[in-house]
Amino acid sequence: MESKLRSALFDIQGGVPIDQVANNVHWKDFEGLVAEILVSKHFEVLRNFRMKKPTMEIDVVGKRLDVTMLIDCKHWKRMSYSNLKIIVNKQIKRAEQYIQNKKNMTVVPIIVTLYKEETSFVNGTPIVPIFQFSSFIDEFYGNLEYMNTIEK
């Protein structure tokens, strides 16, 4: 684990709000924070998962209980609804590509953002601010019916 990410995790454990810590880290470390939250919730985690033909990358893949979260991390300032829609549609395409050669799998495309956006869902895809990501995971399985799931 990189020292900046380790320092960020130490700050969070020391009581510094996660959104404040996330705001002060590099985008790669932001992805690392998302991955570490998943690990703390007992998910199997892969970072920077690459696919070929067409070339695509998923920032963080988290799997637990036969459901896989495919997460796009956005360490940006606030986004317009139209930009969120474009981001979500790209993540849905990545999810469809990811599941293409799999069997008996359910995937959920998710966007984790630095800040809370005006909308919580776009096309059934959750838009989750980093400070709510841990509680989102805690409630994830009970709310699957409300999310855009892709199954094969």
TORPA-4810 file (N, C-alpha, C, O; in nm, 3 decimals):
<nodes>
NODE_1_0.085_-0.118_0.000_0.000_0.000_0.000_0.089_0.124_0.000_0.188_0.131_0.073_M
NODE_2_0.052_0.220_-0.082_0.132_0.342_-0.094_0.123_0.424_0.034_0.023_0.419_0.106_E
NODE_3_0.229_0.500_0.062_0.236_0.574_0.188_0.126_0.681_0.199_0.075_0.704_0.308_S
NODE_4_0.089_0.746_0.089_-0.016_0.849_0.095_-0.151_0.785_0.129_-0.229_0.841_0.205_K
NODE_5_-0.177_0.669_0.071_-0.301_0.598_0.101_-0.299_0.551_0.247_-0.399_0.564_0.317_L
NODE_6_-0.187_0.498_0.290_-0.174_0.453_0.430_-0.198_0.571_0.525_-0.266_0.556_0.627_R
NODE_7_-0.141_0.685_0.493_-0.159_0.805_0.575_-0.306_0.849_0.577_-0.359_0.887_0.681_S
NODE_8_-0.371_0.841_0.462_-0.513_0.878_0.453_-0.597_0.784_0.539_-0.686_0.830_0.611_A
NODE_9_-0.570_0.655_0.533_-0.644_0.558_0.614_-0.620_0.583_0.764_-0.712_0.570_0.845_L
NODE_10_-0.497_0.618_0.799_-0.464_0.649_0.938_-0.545_0.771_0.984_-0.598_0.771_1.095_F
NODE_11_-0.554_0.873_0.900_-0.631_0.993_0.934_-0.778_0.959_0.956_-0.840_1.010_1.049_D
NODE_12_-0.833_0.873_0.871_-0.974_0.833_0.883_-0.995_0.758_1.014_-1.091_0.782_1.086_I
NODE_13_-0.903_0.666_1.044_-0.913_0.592_1.170_-0.900_0.684_1.290_-0.952_0.656_1.397_Q
NODE_14_-0.829_0.794_1.272_-0.812_0.893_1.377_-0.928_0.989_1.391_-0.926_1.077_1.477_G
NODE_15_-1.030_0.973_1.306_-1.150_1.054_1.319_-1.165_1.167_1.218_-1.265_1.240_1.223_G
NODE_16_-1.070_1.183_1.127_-1.085_1.286_1.025_-1.194_1.239_0.927_-1.190_1.125_0.882_V
NODE_17_-1.292_1.325_0.895_-1.400_1.283_0.804_-1.344_1.234_0.670_-1.252_1.294_0.613_P
NODE_18_-1.403_1.126_0.621_-1.351_1.062_0.500_-1.355_1.156_0.379_-1.265_1.153_0.296_I
NODE_19_-1.459_1.239_0.369_-1.465_1.329_0.253_-1.355_1.434_0.258_-1.306_1.477_0.154_D
NODE_20_-1.316_1.476_0.378_-1.205_1.571_0.393_-1.073_1.505_0.352_-0.992_1.565_0.281_Q
NODE_21_-1.053_1.382_0.396_-0.932_1.308_0.359_-0.931_1.285_0.208_-0.829_1.308_0.142_V
NODE_22_-1.043_1.240_0.153_-1.052_1.209_0.010_-1.024_1.332_-0.076_-0.967_1.321_-0.184_A
NODE_23_-1.065_1.448_-0.028_-1.043_1.571_-0.103_-0.895_1.604_-0.115_-0.854_1.673_-0.208_N
NODE_24_-0.814_1.555_-0.021_-0.672_1.589_-0.017_-0.580_1.481_-0.072_-0.458_1.491_-0.059_N
NODE_25_-0.637_1.378_-0.134_-0.553_1.272_-0.192_-0.560_1.278_-0.344_-0.652_1.336_-0.402_V
NODE_26_-0.461_1.218_-0.407_-0.454_1.204_-0.552_-0.566_1.111_-0.598_-0.614_1.029_-0.519_H
NODE_27_-0.608_1.120_-0.723_-0.718_1.037_-0.771_-0.689_0.888_-0.758_-0.781_0.809_-0.734_W
NODE_28_-0.563_0.846_-0.774_-0.528_0.704_-0.758_-0.549_0.659_-0.615_-0.595_0.547_-0.590_K
NODE_29_-0.515_0.746_-0.519_-0.536_0.713_-0.379_-0.685_0.715_-0.344_-0.728_0.643_-0.254_D
NODE_30_-0.763_0.796_-0.415_-0.909_0.796_-0.398_-0.963_0.657_-0.435_-1.047_0.602_-0.363_F
NODE_31_-0.914_0.602_-0.545_-0.953_0.466_-0.584_-0.911_0.366_-0.475_-0.984_0.272_-0.443_E
NODE_32_-0.793_0.389_-0.419_-0.745_0.303_-0.312_-0.833_0.310_-0.188_-0.855_0.208_-0.122_G
NODE_33_-0.884_0.429_-0.155_-0.977_0.444_-0.042_-1.103_0.362_-0.065_-1.150_0.292_0.024_L
NODE_34_-1.156_0.373_-0.186_-1.277_0.296_-0.221_-1.249_0.147_-0.206_-1.331_0.074_-0.149_V
NODE_35_-1.136_0.101_-0.256_-1.099_-0.040_-0.247_-1.084_-0.083_-0.100_-1.129_-0.191_-0.063_A
NODE_36_-1.021_0.000_-0.019_-1.001_-0.034_0.122_-1.132_-0.041_0.199_-1.147_-0.123_0.289_E
NODE_37_-1.227_0.044_0.164_-1.359_0.036_0.228_-1.424_-0.097_0.194_-1.483_-0.162_0.281_I
NODE_38_-1.414_-0.140_0.069_-1.468_-0.270_0.030_-1.398_-0.384_0.105_-1.464_-0.476_0.153_L
NODE_39_-1.267_-0.378_0.114_-1.192_-0.482_0.186_-1.239_-0.488_0.332_-1.255_-0.597_0.387_V
NODE_40_-1.261_-0.372_0.392_-1.305_-0.369_0.532_-1.444_-0.431_0.549_-1.482_-0.469_0.660_S
NODE_41_-1.520_-0.440_0.439_-1.654_-0.500_0.441_-1.650_-0.644_0.388_-1.754_-0.700_0.353_K
NODE_42_-1.531_-0.702_0.381_-1.510_-0.843_0.344_-1.540_-0.874_0.197_-1.589_-0.982_0.165_H
NODE_43_-1.512_-0.780_0.110_-1.523_-0.803_-0.034_-1.389_-0.849_-0.089_-1.284_-0.811_-0.038_F
NODE_44_-1.393_-0.931_-0.193_-1.274_-0.959_-0.272_-1.261_-0.839_-0.365_-1.359_-0.796_-0.426_E
NODE_45_-1.140_-0.783_-0.377_-1.123_-0.658_-0.450_-1.012_-0.667_-0.554_-0.905_-0.722_-0.528_V
NODE_46_-1.040_-0.613_-0.672_-0.940_-0.593_-0.777_-0.942_-0.445_-0.812_-1.048_-0.383_-0.819_L
NODE_47_-0.824_-0.390_-0.835_-0.815_-0.250_-0.881_-0.765_-0.247_-1.024_-0.685_-0.331_-1.065_R
NODE_48_-0.813_-0.149_-1.098_-0.769_-0.125_-1.235_-0.780_-0.251_-1.322_-0.683_-0.294_-1.383_N
NODE_49_-0.899_-0.308_-1.325_-0.923_-0.428_-1.404_-0.935_-0.390_-1.551_-1.021_-0.311_-1.588_F
NODE_50_-0.848_-0.448_-1.634_-0.845_-0.414_-1.777_-0.908_-0.524_-1.860_-0.889_-0.643_-1.836_R
NODE_51_-0.983_-0.479_-1.961_-1.044_-0.571_-2.057_-0.992_-0.534_-2.196_-0.954_-0.420_-2.221_M
NODE_52_-0.992_-0.633_-2.284_-0.947_-0.610_-2.422_-1.063_-0.633_-2.517_-1.157_-0.706_-2.486_K
NODE_53_-1.054_-0.571_-2.632_-1.148_-0.587_-2.742_-1.292_-0.562_-2.701_-1.365_-0.660_-2.685_K
NODE_54_-1.336_-0.443_-2.683_-1.258_-0.319_-2.686_-1.185_-0.297_-2.553_-1.224_-0.352_-2.451_P
NODE_55_-1.081_-0.217_-2.557_-1.003_-0.188_-2.437_-1.086_-0.101_-2.343_-1.134_0.006_-2.380_T
NODE_56_-1.102_-0.151_-2.221_-1.177_-0.080_-2.118_-1.112_-0.108_-1.983_-1.043_-0.208_-1.966_M
NODE_57_-1.134_-0.018_-1.887_-1.081_-0.040_-1.752_-1.188_-0.007_-1.650_-1.262_0.091_-1.664_E
NODE_58_-1.195_-0.090_-1.548_-1.284_-0.066_-1.434_-1.194_-0.033_-1.316_-1.102_-0.108_-1.284_I
NODE_59_-1.221_0.081_-1.250_-1.134_0.128_-1.141_-1.126_0.027_-1.027_-1.017_-0.012_-0.985_D
NODE_60_-1.242_-0.016_-0.977_-1.246_-0.107_-0.863_-1.356_-0.211_-0.886_-1.469_-0.176_-0.919_V
NODE_61_-1.320_-0.337_-0.867_-1.415_-0.448_-0.874_-1.424_-0.507_-0.734_-1.322_-0.544_-0.675_V
NODE_62_-1.545_-0.514_-0.680_-1.564_-0.573_-0.547_-1.667_-0.684_-0.555_-1.778_-0.663_-0.604_G
NODE_63_-1.631_-0.804_-0.507_-1.721_-0.918_-0.516_-1.745_-0.978_-0.378_-1.652_-0.999_-0.300_K
NODE_64_-1.873_-1.006_-0.351_-1.912_-1.075_-0.229_-2.052_-1.130_-0.248_-2.139_-1.063_-0.304_R
NODE_65_-2.074_-1.250_-0.202_-2.206_-1.313_-0.207_-2.265_-1.316_-0.348_-2.382_-1.283_-0.367_L
NODE_66_-2.187_-1.356_-0.444_-2.232_-1.373_-0.583_-2.281_-1.245_-0.651_-2.348_-1.252_-0.754_D
NODE_67_-2.248_-1.131_-0.597_-2.279_-1.003_-0.662_-2.148_-0.925_-0.672_-2.070_-0.919_-0.577_V
NODE_68_-2.125_-0.866_-0.789_-2.001_-0.793_-0.813_-2.031_-0.646_-0.838_-2.111_-0.613_-0.927_T
NODE_69_-1.968_-0.559_-0.761_-1.977_-0.414_-0.783_-1.868_-0.375_-0.881_-1.752_-0.412_-0.863_M
NODE_70_-1.905_-0.302_-0.983_-1.808_-0.248_-1.079_-1.811_-0.096_-1.061_-1.907_-0.030_-1.097_L
NODE_71_-1.702_-0.044_-1.004_-1.703_0.094_-0.957_-1.612_0.183_-1.040_-1.496_0.151_-1.067_I
NODE_72_-1.669_0.295_-1.082_-1.594_0.401_-1.147_-1.578_0.512_-1.044_-1.678_0.565_-0.995_D
NODE_73_-1.455_0.547_-1.009_-1.426_0.648_-0.907_-1.404_0.783_-0.974_-1.322_0.796_-1.065_C
NODE_74_-1.477_0.883_-0.928_-1.465_1.018_-0.983_-1.420_1.116_-0.876_-1.500_1.162_-0.794_K
NODE_75_-1.291_1.146_-0.877_-1.230_1.239_-0.782_-1.233_1.379_-0.844_-1.131_1.445_-0.857_H
NODE_76_-1.353_1.421_-0.880_-1.373_1.550_-0.947_-1.459_1.639_-0.861_-1.519_1.597_-0.762_W
NODE_77_-1.462_1.765_-0.903_-1.558_1.857_-0.843_-1.697_1.815_-0.891_-1.711_1.716_-0.962_K
NODE_78_-1.795_1.888_-0.853_-1.934_1.853_-0.887_-1.953_1.840_-1.038_-1.885_1.905_-1.118_R
NODE_79_-2.047_1.753_-1.075_-2.072_1.725_-1.216_-2.216_1.761_-1.253_-2.306_1.753_-1.170_M
NODE_80_-2.236_1.800_-1.375_-2.372_1.827_-1.423_-2.443_1.694_-1.446_-2.378_1.590_-1.459_S
NODE_81_-2.574_1.698_-1.452_-2.652_1.577_-1.476_-2.614_1.515_-1.611_-2.605_1.393_-1.623_Y
NODE_82_-2.594_1.599_-1.712_-2.559_1.545_-1.844_-2.424_1.475_-1.842_-2.407_1.372_-1.908_S
NODE_83_-2.327_1.528_-1.767_-2.197_1.460_-1.754_-2.212_1.329_-1.678_-2.153_1.228_-1.715_N
NODE_84_-2.292_1.331_-1.571_-2.317_1.208_-1.496_-2.379_1.101_-1.585_-2.345_0.983_-1.577_L
NODE_85_-2.470_1.143_-1.670_-2.537_1.049_-1.761_-2.435_0.983_-1.856_-2.441_0.862_-1.879_K
NODE_86_-2.344_1.060_-1.908_-2.239_1.007_-1.997_-2.151_0.909_-1.920_-2.120_0.801_-1.970_I
NODE_87_-2.110_0.947_-1.799_-2.025_0.862_-1.715_-2.097_0.731_-1.684_-2.037_0.623_-1.694_I
NODE_88_-2.223_0.739_-1.647_-2.302_0.619_-1.615_-2.316_0.529_-1.736_-2.297_0.408_-1.726_V
NODE_89_-2.347_0.586_-1.851_-2.363_0.504_-1.971_-2.234_0.431_-2.008_-2.238_0.317_-2.053_N
NODE_90_-2.121_0.497_-1.990_-1.992_0.431_-2.014_-1.969_0.318_-1.914_-1.917_0.213_-1.951_K
NODE_91_-2.006_0.340_-1.788_-1.988_0.236_-1.687_-2.081_0.117_-1.714_-2.042_0.002_-1.692_Q
NODE_92_-2.201_0.143_-1.761_-2.292_0.034_-1.797_-2.233_-0.047_-1.912_-2.240_-0.170_-1.912_I
NODE_93_-2.175_0.020_-2.011_-2.109_-0.052_-2.122_-1.993_-0.138_-2.071_-1.975_-0.251_-2.116_K
NODE_94_-1.914_-0.084_-1.978_-1.805_-0.162_-1.920_-1.860_-0.284_-1.845_-1.802_-0.392_-1.852_R
NODE_95_-1.970_-0.265_-1.774_-2.032_-0.377_-1.701_-2.081_-0.485_-1.798_-2.063_-0.604_-1.773_A
NODE_96_-2.141_-0.443_-1.908_-2.189_-0.539_-2.008_-2.072_-0.614_-2.071_-2.082_-0.733_-2.100_E
NODE_97_-1.962_-0.546_-2.092_-1.842_-0.609_-2.145_-1.782_-0.706_-2.043_-1.740_-0.816_-2.078_Q
NODE_98_-1.777_-0.664_-1.917_-1.719_-0.745_-1.810_-1.792_-0.879_-1.796_-1.728_-0.983_-1.779_Y
NODE_99_-1.924_-0.877_-1.805_-2.004_-0.996_-1.779_-2.018_-1.086_-1.902_-2.067_-1.198_-1.892_I
NODE_100_-1.977_-1.036_-2.016_-1.998_-1.105_-2.143_-1.955_-1.251_-2.142_-2.030_-1.336_-2.191_Q
NODE_101_-1.841_-1.283_-2.088_-1.791_-1.421_-2.090_-1.803_-1.491_-1.955_-1.733_-1.589_-1.929_N
NODE_102_-1.891_-1.441_-1.869_-1.910_-1.499_-1.736_-2.040_-1.579_-1.734_-2.125_-1.563_-1.821_K
NODE_103_-2.052_-1.664_-1.632_-2.175_-1.741_-1.612_-2.222_-1.722_-1.469_-2.142_-1.705_-1.377_K
NODE_104_-2.354_-1.724_-1.452_-2.414_-1.715_-1.319_-2.357_-1.599_-1.238_-2.306_-1.617_-1.127_N
NODE_105_-2.367_-1.481_-1.294_-2.310_-1.364_-1.227_-2.407_-1.247_-1.234_-2.480_-1.230_-1.331_M
NODE_106_-2.405_-1.168_-1.128_-2.480_-1.043_-1.124_-2.379_-0.932_-1.099_-2.300_-0.940_-1.005_T
NODE_107_-2.383_-0.829_-1.182_-2.295_-0.713_-1.162_-2.380_-0.587_-1.148_-2.490_-0.577_-1.202_V
NODE_108_-2.325_-0.492_-1.074_-2.391_-0.365_-1.051_-2.292_-0.253_-1.081_-2.192_-0.239_-1.011_V
NODE_109_-2.318_-0.174_-1.185_-2.232_-0.058_-1.210_-2.261_0.050_-1.104_-2.377_0.077_-1.071_P
NODE_110_-2.155_0.110_-1.053_-2.167_0.211_-0.947_-2.066_0.322_-0.975_-1.957_0.297_-1.026_I
NODE_111_-2.104_0.445_-0.943_-2.014_0.559_-0.953_-1.992_0.611_-0.810_-2.089_0.642_-0.741_I
NODE_112_-1.866_0.620_-0.767_-1.834_0.679_-0.637_-1.769_0.814_-0.664_-1.671_0.824_-0.739_V
NODE_113_-1.826_0.917_-0.602_-1.781_1.054_-0.626_-1.718_1.116_-0.501_-1.735_1.067_-0.390_T
NODE_114_-1.645_1.221_-0.522_-1.584_1.294_-0.412_-1.690_1.370_-0.334_-1.686_1.374_-0.211_L
NODE_115_-1.785_1.430_-0.403_-1.890_1.511_-0.340_-2.027_1.451_-0.366_-2.045_1.371_-0.458_Y
NODE_116_-2.122_1.490_-0.285_-2.260_1.448_-0.306_-2.316_1.523_-0.427_-2.308_1.646_-0.435_K
NODE_117_-2.371_1.448_-0.519_-2.431_1.507_-0.638_-2.579_1.534_-0.612_-2.635_1.487_-0.512_E
NODE_118_-2.643_1.609_-0.701_-2.784_1.641_-0.684_-2.873_1.518_-0.702_-2.984_1.514_-0.649_E
NODE_119_-2.826_1.421_-0.775_-2.903_1.301_-0.797_-2.830_1.180_-0.738_-2.707_1.176_-0.733_T
NODE_120_-2.908_1.082_-0.693_-2.849_0.961_-0.633_-2.846_0.844_-0.729_-2.774_0.747_-0.706_S
NODE_121_-2.925_0.852_-0.837_-2.930_0.746_-0.937_-2.941_0.806_-1.076_-3.010_0.906_-1.096_F
NODE_122_-2.873_0.744_-1.172_-2.891_0.778_-1.313_-2.909_0.644_-1.384_-2.821_0.558_-1.377_V
NODE_123_-3.020_0.628_-1.452_-3.052_0.501_-1.520_-3.037_0.381_-1.425_-2.989_0.275_-1.466_N
NODE_124_-3.079_0.397_-1.300_-3.073_0.290_-1.202_-2.935_0.265_-1.145_-2.916_0.175_-1.063_G
NODE_125_-2.838_0.344_-1.187_-2.700_0.328_-1.138_-2.676_0.422_-1.021_-2.696_0.543_-1.033_T
NODE_126_-2.634_0.367_-0.906_-2.611_0.452_-0.789_-2.494_0.548_-0.809_-2.389_0.511_-0.861_P
NODE_127_-2.515_0.672_-0.765_-2.410_0.775_-0.760_-2.387_0.797_-0.610_-2.470_0.857_-0.542_I
NODE_128_-2.273_0.749_-0.560_-2.250_0.746_-0.415_-2.132_0.834_-0.378_-2.020_0.811_-0.425_V
NODE_129_-2.155_0.936_-0.294_-2.040_1.015_-0.246_-1.956_0.931_-0.150_-2.009_0.847_-0.078_P
NODE_130_-1.828_0.953_-0.150_-1.734_0.874_-0.070_-1.774_0.870_0.077_-1.757_0.767_0.142_I
NODE_131_-1.827_0.979_0.131_-1.860_0.980_0.274_-1.980_0.890_0.306_-2.003_0.859_0.423_F
NODE_132_-2.056_0.848_0.204_-2.170_0.758_0.226_-2.142_0.616_0.176_-2.229_0.529_0.186_Q
NODE_133_-2.023_0.592_0.124_-1.995_0.463_0.060_-2.002_0.346_0.158_-2.055_0.241_0.124_F
NODE_134_-1.950_0.363_0.278_-1.952_0.255_0.376_-2.096_0.215_0.412_-2.128_0.097_0.415_S
NODE_135_-2.182_0.313_0.439_-2.321_0.281_0.472_-2.396_0.228_0.349_-2.486_0.146_0.362_S
NODE_136_-2.359_0.275_0.230_-2.416_0.223_0.106_-2.390_0.072_0.097_-2.479_-0.006_0.063_F
NODE_137_-2.267_0.031_0.127_-2.233_-0.111_0.123_-2.313_-0.189_0.227_-2.362_-0.299_0.199_I
NODE_138_-2.328_-0.132_0.346_-2.404_-0.199_0.451_-2.548_-0.227_0.408_-2.607_-0.327_0.448_D
NODE_139_-2.604_-0.139_0.326_-2.743_-0.152_0.283_-2.756_-0.207_0.141_-2.867_-0.222_0.090_E
NODE_140_-2.644_-0.238_0.079_-2.639_-0.276_-0.062_-2.730_-0.394_-0.097_-2.814_-0.383_-0.187_F
NODE_141_-2.715_-0.505_-0.027_-2.789_-0.626_-0.065_-2.939_-0.610_-0.042_-3.018_-0.672_-0.114_Y
NODE_142_-2.979_-0.531_0.054_-3.121_-0.506_0.078_-3.184_-0.413_-0.023_-3.307_-0.402_-0.031_G
NODE_143_-3.101_-0.345_-0.101_-3.153_-0.248_-0.199_-3.124_-0.285_-0.344_-3.146_-0.204_-0.434_N
NODE_144_-3.077_-0.405_-0.368_-3.043_-0.447_-0.505_-3.158_-0.432_-0.603_-3.136_-0.400_-0.720_L
NODE_145_-3.280_-0.455_-0.557_-3.396_-0.449_-0.647_-3.417_-0.308_-0.705_-3.485_-0.293_-0.807_E
NODE_146_-3.360_-0.207_-0.642_-3.376_-0.070_-0.690_-3.263_-0.026_-0.782_-3.265_0.085_-0.835_Y
NODE_147_-3.164_-0.113_-0.800_-3.046_-0.078_-0.879_-3.045_-0.146_-1.014_-3.108_-0.250_-1.035_M
NODE_148_-2.972_-0.085_-1.105_-2.949_-0.142_-1.237_-2.855_-0.261_-1.221_-2.734_-0.243_-1.202_N
NODE_149_-2.908_-0.383_-1.229_-2.824_-0.502_-1.222_-2.818_-0.566_-1.359_-2.915_-0.566_-1.435_T
NODE_150_-2.704_-0.622_-1.390_-2.683_-0.691_-1.516_-2.651_-0.835_-1.481_-2.557_-0.862_-1.406_I
NODE_151_-2.730_-0.927_-1.534_-2.714_-1.066_-1.496_-2.687_-1.154_-1.617_-2.730_-1.126_-1.729_E
NODE_152_-2.613_-1.260_-1.589_-2.585_-1.359_-1.695_-2.578_-1.496_-1.632_-2.555_-1.595_-1.702_K
</nodes>
